[in-house]
Amino acid sequence: MKNETFAGRTESDAKINCNKDMGSANSEGHMFPRTAPNPRHEQGRSGVSTGKRSIRSSKGNRVLKSVTLAVFGLTVFLLGSHLTSTPSNASGFSLFTSGAAELAMCDSVIAHTEGPASNFWNPALLPELGGTQIEIGTMILRPSVDFRSDFTGIKDSMESNTFFPSTLFVTHRINDRFSVGFGVNNTFGLGTEWPDDWEGRYLATLSELETYNINPNIAWKVSDKLSLACGFDIILGDVTLEQKVDLSGFGLPDGNQKIDGDGEGYGYNLGILYKITEELAFGMSYRSKITLEIEGDYSLTLVGLKSGIKADLDLPAHLFAGLTYKPSKNILLEIGGKWEEWSTYKHLKVKADLPIFAGSTVAVIPKDWKDVYGFNLGIKYNIDPTLAVSAGYLHEGNPVPSHTFDPSIPASDRNDFSLGIQKIFNKLRIALSYLYESYDDRNKRNSVGMGLANGKYEQEIHIFALSVSYTF
């Protein structure tokens, strides 16, 4: 599964133009060109002419070396400021795609169980599962993002890609009081790939973040009404980022800069289930903030630059809550809400092996994200003891403010609609579901990247899911 990282740029996120005088430092001490590039002169699909600067023949190797180092310092800074993701089944770069039956109800599964994937959603539900159960599943995600430029009116589209986030869950009831569970799933990520010649190529062309969450849990059935659970999370992540660098000042075509990195982070999770009556139950689960420590290698083609960088990416805490009601033996309803603590993502701290940030090896890039709230509704109807259909709806906001919005994560408020079916064959259960994510249009009209890629962004995602579980 492909996933994206490195987003959110500041005014210092300019494409690199090289002339004799590189300009002066900004208020934070970071160097960028004295004259900002004009996005109207970008060479794009429309064939608009490119405004170029020339290098005076009097420049020698010493000037070229210092200019190249400045290019290196700024581009690493730009890359460091780009640490986030894009289209996903949640806000920011969270990815909630665990279980086809759960997806069919838009994840309204905090106060009742649909199977072993409860290990992720609310492990306090594990005592509701009998014996030993194993579930494997996968999803097909087809995101689509379109951009129309404010400057040229030209439309560009993200490259068509398909992602396959997959899951494994195992649960076991030890006795009448204790149950355990284990899960591996993708909790953050996805990715974007834009054409090499699009207007925002100096902001992003390829961005991927792939994560794996390893999550063991233990649940305690305190009484017939109350269950509690806890567990810990190990997040493993891989990062790839590419974008173009303008080397026209050297008489060269665009260079390609790339970061490859990986890292890990650690956290914990809690869960509670309380059965108010036979028909009514309340559930809540919490997943802690995790800091993913990324270490990677940087390279810039044509110039031959290489270095190492480090960045700490804060993954937010999540709180889920749900209330389940069973008006009859064939019908189940659940309403729920969630909170994601994106306000902890106030800035991104980047470290380099070389003192490239105005003589420093450390840079801090503002993000100013905000907390996100959402609500969902799910319904399940049992046609008979072996066949059920489900549907769901979810609405959720987005954490990215207008002044740090950029094309690497075109986040906006969204509405999800889902349908699904489950069939039981003795000890085998198969679930199929479909979810459509509809995002509000989002306009970029800020100074991120010196105004590059300002315009309208439209996106949607189609998700198809399959899960197969077996009870021993």
Residue pairs with C-beta under 8 A, 6 or more apart in sequence:
1 163
1 164
1 165
1 166
1 186
1 189
1 190
1 210
2 161
2 163
2 189
2 190
2 191
2 208
2 210
3 85
3 93
3 95
3 163
3 186
3 188
3 189
3 190
3 191
3 208
3 209
3 210
3 211
3 238
4 84
4 85
4 86
4 93
4 189
4 190
4 191
4 192
4 207
4 208
4 209
4 408
4 409
5 82
5 83
5 84
5 85
5 93
5 189
5 207
5 208
5 209
5 237
5 239
5 240
5 241
5 294
5 313
6 79
6 80
6 81
6 82
6 83
6 84
6 204
6 207
6 239
6 241
6 259
6 408
7 82
7 83
7 84
7 85
7 86
7 204
7 207
7 406
7 408
7 409
8 81
8 82
8 83
8 84
8 348
8 365
8 367
8 400
8 404
8 405
8 406
8 408
8 409
8 448
9 78
9 81
9 82
9 203
9 365
9 404
9 406
9 448
9 449
10 81
10 365
10 366
10 404
10 448
11 26
11 447
11 448
11 450
12 26
12 28
12 30
12 32
12 74
12 77
12 78
13 78
13 81
13 203
13 406
13 448
13 449
13 450
14 32
14 33
14 36
14 37
14 74
14 202
14 449
14 450
15 37
15 202
15 244
15 245
15 246
15 449
15 450
15 452
16 33
16 71
16 74
16 75
16 202
16 245
16 246
16 247
16 249
17 33
17 35
17 37
17 53
17 246
17 248
17 249
18 53
18 55
18 67
18 71
18 247
18 249
18 250
19 33
19 53
19 54
19 55
19 249
20 55
20 56
20 59
20 63
21 34
22 31
22 33
22 34
22 67
22 70
23 31
23 32
23 33
23 34
23 35
24 31
24 34
25 31
25 358
26 32
28 358
29 357
29 358
29 359
29 360
30 74
30 77
30 357
30 358
30 363
31 70
31 73
31 74
31 358
32 74
36 450
36 451
37 51
37 246
37 450
37 452
38 51
39 149
39 151
39 199
39 450
39 451
39 452
39 453
39 454
40 48
40 151
40 152
41 48
41 49
41 50
41 51
42 48
42 50
42 151
42 152
42 199
42 452
43 49
43 50
43 197
44 149
44 152
44 154
44 156
44 197
44 198
44 199
45 154
45 156
45 195
45 197
45 198
46 152
46 154
48 152
50 248
52 248
52 249
53 248
53 249
54 249
55 249
55 250
55 251
64 250
67 249
68 303
68 305
69 356
71 245
71 247
71 300
71 303
71 305
72 300
72 303
72 305
72 307
72 354
72 356
73 354
73 356
73 357
73 358
75 245
75 257
75 300
76 298
76 307
76 309
76 350
76 352
76 356
77 350
77 356
77 357
77 363
77 365
78 243
79 241
79 243
79 257
79 259
79 298
79 309
80 309
80 311
80 348
80 350
80 352
80 363
80 365
81 348
81 350
81 363
81 365
82 203
82 204
82 207
82 241
82 243
82 408
83 239
83 294
83 311
83 313
83 348
84 92
84 93
84 209
84 408
84 409
85 92
85 93
85 188
85 189
85 190
85 191
85 207
85 209
85 409
86 93
86 143
86 145
86 190
86 191
86 192
86 207
86 408
86 409
86 410
86 411
87 141
87 143
87 145
87 190
87 192
87 410
87 437
87 439
87 459
87 461
88 94
88 95
88 188
88 189
88 190
89 95
89 96
89 97
89 103
89 141
89 416
89 435
89 437
89 461
89 463
90 96
90 340
90 396
91 340
91 342
91 372
91 374
91 396
91 397
91 398
91 399
91 411
92 316
92 340
92 342
92 345
92 369
92 372
92 398
92 399
92 400
92 409
92 411
93 188
93 189
93 190
93 209
93 409
94 187
94 188
94 315
94 316
94 318
94 340
95 165
95 186
95 187
95 188
95 189
95 190
95 211
96 107
96 187
97 103
97 139
97 141
97 165
97 167
97 185
97 186
97 463
97 465
98 117
98 120
98 121
98 137
98 167
98 169
98 183
98 185
99 109
99 114
99 115
99 117
99 120
99 121
99 135
99 137
99 167
99 169
99 431
99 465
99 467
100 137
100 139
100 420
100 431
100 432
100 433
100 465
100 466
100 467
101 109
101 114
101 115
101 117
101 390
101 420
101 422
101 431
101 433
101 467
102 109
102 114
102 117
102 121
103 139
103 418
103 420
103 433
103 435
103 463
103 465
104 378
104 390
104 391
104 392
104 418
104 419
104 420
104 421
104 422
104 431
104 433
104 435
104 465
105 114
105 334
105 376
105 378
105 379
105 380
105 390
105 391
105 392
105 418
105 420
106 376
106 377
106 378
106 392
106 393
106 394
106 416
106 417
106 418
106 435
107 121
107 320
107 336
107 376
107 378
107 392
107 394
108 322
108 334
108 335
108 336
108 376
108 377
108 378
108 392
108 394
109 117
109 118
109 121
109 122
109 322
109 334
109 378
110 121
110 122
110 283
110 284
110 285
110 320
110 321
110 322
110 334
110 336
111 122
111 273
111 281
111 282
111 283
111 322
111 323
111 324
111 334
111 336
112 125
112 128
112 281
112 283
112 322
112 324
112 332
112 334
113 125
113 126
113 128
113 129
114 422
114 431
115 129
115 133
115 135
115 169
115 429
115 431
115 467
115 469
116 129
116 133
116 134
116 135
116 169
116 170
116 171
116 181
116 183
116 469
117 135
117 137
117 167
117 169
117 183
117 467
118 125
118 126
118 128
118 129
118 171
118 181
119 126
119 169
119 170
119 171
119 181
119 182
119 183
119 215
119 217
119 231
120 167
120 169
120 183
120 185
120 213
120 215
121 285
121 320
122 229
122 271
122 272
122 273
122 283
122 284
122 285
122 320
122 322
123 181
123 217
123 218
123 219
123 229
123 230
123 231
123 269
123 271
123 285
124 219
124 227
124 228
124 229
124 271
124 272
124 273
124 283
124 285
125 219
125 227
125 271
125 273
125 283
126 171
126 173
126 179
126 180
126 181
126 217
126 219
126 227
126 229
127 173
127 177
127 178
127 179
127 219
127 220
127 221
127 227
128 227
128 273
129 171
129 173
129 179
130 173
130 471
131 172
131 173
131 471
131 472
132 170
132 171
132 172
132 173
132 471
132 472
133 169
133 170
133 171
133 172
133 469
133 470
133 471
133 472
134 168
134 169
134 170
134 171
134 469
134 470
134 472
135 167
135 168
135 169
135 170
135 467
135 468
135 469
135 470
136 166
136 167
136 168
136 467
136 468
136 469
137 166
137 167
137 431
137 465
137 466
137 467
137 468
138 164
138 165
138 166
138 167
138 465
138 466
139 163
139 164
139 165
139 166
139 463
139 464
139 465
139 466
140 162
140 163
140 164
140 463
140 464
140 465
141 162
141 163
141 164
141 165
141 190
141 461
141 462
141 463
142 160
142 162
142 461
142 462
142 463
143 158
143 161
143 163
143 190
143 459
143 460
143 461
144 157
144 158
144 160
144 459
144 460
144 461
145 157
145 158
145 192
145 410
145 457
145 458
145 459
146 155
146 156
146 157
146 158
146 457
146 458
146 459
147 155
147 156
147 157
147 158
147 198
147 199
147 200
147 407
147 453
147 455
147 456
147 457
147 458
148 154
148 155
148 455
148 456
149 155
149 156
149 199
149 453
149 454
149 455
150 445
150 454
150 455
150 456
151 199
151 454
151 455
152 199
154 199
156 194
156 195
156 198
156 199
158 192
158 193
158 194
159 193
159 194
159 195
161 191
161 193
163 190
163 191
165 185
165 186
165 189
166 185
166 186
167 183
167 184
167 185
167 186
167 467
168 183
168 184
168 185
169 181
169 182
169 183
169 185
170 181
170 182
170 183
171 179
171 180
171 181
171 182
172 179
172 180
172 181
173 179
174 180
176 221
177 220
177 221
178 218
178 219
178 220
178 221
179 218
179 219
179 221
180 216
180 217
180 218
180 219
181 216
181 217
181 218
181 219
181 231
182 215
182 216
182 217
183 213
183 214
183 215
183 216
183 217
184 212
184 213
184 214
184 215
185 212
185 213
185 215
186 210
186 211
186 212
186 213
187 211
187 213
187 235
187 315
188 209
188 211
188 235
188 237
188 315
189 208
189 209
189 210
189 211
189 237
190 209
191 206
191 207
191 208
191 209
192 204
192 206
192 207
192 407
192 408
193 205
193 206
193 207
194 200
194 201
194 204
194 205
194 206
194 407
195 201
195 205
196 205
196 244
196 254
198 205
198 453
199 452
199 453
199 455
200 407
200 449
200 452
200 453
201 243
201 244
201 254
202 243
202 244
202 245
202 246
202 449
202 452
203 243
203 406
203 407
203 408
203 448
203 449
203 452
203 453
204 241
204 243
204 406
204 407
204 408
205 242
205 243
205 244
205 256
206 240
206 241
206 242
206 243
207 240
207 241
207 242
207 408
208 238
208 239
208 240
208 241
209 237
209 238
209 239
210 237
210 238
210 239
211 235
211 236
211 237
211 238
211 292
212 235
212 236
212 237
213 233
213 234
213 235
214 233
214 234
214 235
214 236
215 231
215 232
215 233
215 234
215 269
216 231
216 232
217 229
217 230
217 231
217 269
217 271
218 229
218 230
218 231
219 227
219 228
219 229
219 271
220 227
220 228
220 229
221 227
222 228
224 275
225 274
225 275
225 276
226 272
226 273
226 274
226 275
227 271
227 272
227 273
227 274
228 270
228 271
228 272
229 270
229 271
229 272
230 268
230 269
230 270
230 271
231 268
231 269
232 266
232 267
232 268
232 269
233 266
233 267
233 268
233 269
233 287
233 288
233 290
234 264
234 265
234 266
235 264
235 265
235 266
235 267
235 290
235 292
235 315
236 262
236 263
236 264
237 262
237 263
237 264
237 265
237 292
237 294
237 313
238 261
238 262
239 259
239 260
239 261
239 262
239 263
239 294
239 296
240 258
240 259
240 260
241 258
241 259
242 256
242 257
242 258
242 259
243 256
243 257
244 254
244 255
244 256
244 257
245 254
245 255
245 256
245 257
245 300
246 254
247 253
247 254
247 255
247 302
247 303
248 254
252 302
253 302
255 300
255 301
255 302
255 303
256 300
256 301
257 298
257 299
257 300
257 301
258 298
258 299
258 300
259 296
259 297
259 298
259 309
260 296
260 297
261 294
261 295
261 296
261 297
261 309
261 311
262 294
262 295
262 296
263 292
263 293
263 294
263 295
263 313
264 292
264 293
265 290
265 291
265 292
265 293
265 315
266 290
267 287
267 288
267 289
267 290
267 315
268 287
268 288
269 285
269 286
269 287
269 288
270 285
270 286
271 283
271 284
271 285
271 286
272 283
272 284
272 285
273 281
273 282
273 283
274 281
274 282
274 283
275 281
276 282
278 326
279 325
279 326
279 327
280 323
280 324
280 325
280 326
281 323
281 324
282 321
282 322
282 323
282 324
283 320
283 321
283 322
283 323
283 324
284 319
284 320
284 321
284 322
285 319
285 320
286 317
286 318
286 319
286 320
287 317
287 318
288 317
289 314
289 315
289 316
289 317
289 341
289 344
290 314
290 315
291 312
291 313
291 314
291 315
292 312
292 313
292 314
292 315
293 310
293 312
294 310
294 311
294 312
294 313
295 308
295 309
295 310
296 308
296 309
296 310
296 311
297 306
297 307
297 308
297 309
298 305
298 306
298 307
298 308
298 309
299 305
299 306
300 306
307 352
307 353
307 354
307 356
308 352
308 353
309 350
309 351
309 352
309 353
310 350
310 351
310 352
311 348
311 349
311 350
311 351
312 348
312 349
313 348
314 344
314 345
316 340
316 341
316 342
316 344
316 345
317 340
317 341
317 344
318 338
318 339
318 340
318 341
319 338
319 339
320 336
320 337
320 338
321 336
321 337
321 338
322 334
322 335
322 336
322 337
323 334
323 335
323 336
324 332
324 333
324 334
325 332
325 333
325 334
326 332
326 333
327 333
329 382
330 381
330 382
330 383
331 379
331 380
331 381
331 382
332 379
332 380
333 377
333 378
333 379
334 377
334 378
334 379
335 375
335 376
335 377
336 375
336 376
336 377
336 378
337 373
337 374
337 375
337 376
338 373
338 374
338 375
338 376
338 396
339 371
339 372
339 373
340 371
340 372
340 373
340 374
340 399
341 371
342 369
342 370
342 371
342 372
342 399
343 369
343 370
343 371
343 399
345 367
345 369
345 399
346 366
346 367
346 368
346 369
347 364
347 365
347 366
347 367
347 368
348 364
348 365
348 367
349 362
349 363
349 364
349 365
350 362
350 363
350 364
350 365
351 361
351 362
352 361
352 362
352 363
353 361
354 361
355 361
357 363
366 404
367 404
368 401
368 403
368 404
369 399
369 400
369 401
369 404
370 399
370 401
371 399
372 396
372 397
372 398
372 399
373 396
373 397
374 394
374 395
374 396
374 397
375 394
375 395
376 392
376 393
376 394
376 395
376 416
377 392
377 393
377 394
378 390
378 391
378 392
378 393
379 390
379 391
379 392
380 388
380 389
380 390
381 388
381 389
381 390
382 388
383 389
385 424
386 423
386 424
386 425
387 421
387 422
387 423
387 424
388 421
388 422
389 419
389 420
389 421
389 422
390 418
390 419
390 420
390 421
390 422
390 433
391 418
391 419
391 420
392 416
392 417
392 418
392 435
393 415
393 416
393 417
393 418
394 415
394 416
394 418
395 413
395 414
395 415
395 416
396 413
396 414
396 416
397 413
398 411
398 412
398 413
398 414
399 411
400 409
400 411
402 445
402 446
403 446
403 448
404 446
404 448
405 411
405 442
405 444
405 446
405 448
406 444
406 448
406 449
406 453
407 444
407 453
407 457
410 439
410 442
410 444
410 457
410 459
411 442
412 439
412 440
412 441
412 442
412 457
412 459
413 439
413 440
414 437
414 438
414 439
414 440
415 437
415 438
416 435
416 436
416 437
416 438
417 435
417 436
417 438
418 433
418 434
418 435
418 436
419 433
419 434
420 431
420 432
420 433
420 434
420 465
421 431
421 432
421 433
422 429
422 430
422 431
422 432
423 429
423 430
423 431
427 470
427 471
427 472
428 468
428 469
428 470
429 468
429 469
429 470
429 471
430 466
430 467
430 468
431 465
431 466
431 467
431 468
431 469
432 464
432 465
432 466
433 464
433 465
434 462
434 463
434 464
434 465
435 462
435 463
435 465
436 460
436 461
436 462
436 463
437 460
437 461
437 462
437 463
438 460
439 458
439 459
439 460
439 461
441 456
441 457
441 458
442 456
442 457
443 455
443 456
443 457
444 453
444 454
444 455
444 457
445 454
446 454
